[in-house]
Amino acid sequence: MNRLTRFRSQLAAAVVAGSLALAAAPSAMANDTIALKNALYGAGYDITNVSPQMDDATRSALEQFQRDNGLTASGTLDDATKKALGMVSVQVAAAPQASAQDSQTAAASAEPEPEPEAEAASEDDVEEDDDGGWSFF
């Protein structure tokens, strides 16, 4: 594997890991610059890092994307650019707090039910022989 291919594989892995981390994080912690870099990388633009800083290379790639898609090449992430990149706003809702009684009820309902007794074998059933083979008798 040549050096460039290995670098791109490592970068792709870092981007995927960063994306998964962002997907699990609340929206207040998600960084627009990292999301922008991931979206630009996914669109085929040359992004070489996933740092939260807007560097010159990222701004240049953003401007190129904007020009390529008929947008105003401002180098800033506006709503039209987010829409063109497919970036969506995600809001995370907090789950309601469960009381101790709710927890006990949930634990009780989570107990497995007893398994029903096996039905009697019919003549058409396939059974395994003692030696591990199969028999249709």
Buried (B, 14 or more C-beta within 10 A) or exposed (E): EEEEEEEEEEBEEEBEEBBEEBEEEEEEEBBEBBBBBBBBBBBEBEBBBBEEEBBEBBBEBBBBBBEEBEBEBEBEBEEBBBEBBEBEEEEEEEEEEEEEEEEEEEEEEEEEEEEEEEEEEEEEEEEEEEEEEEEEE
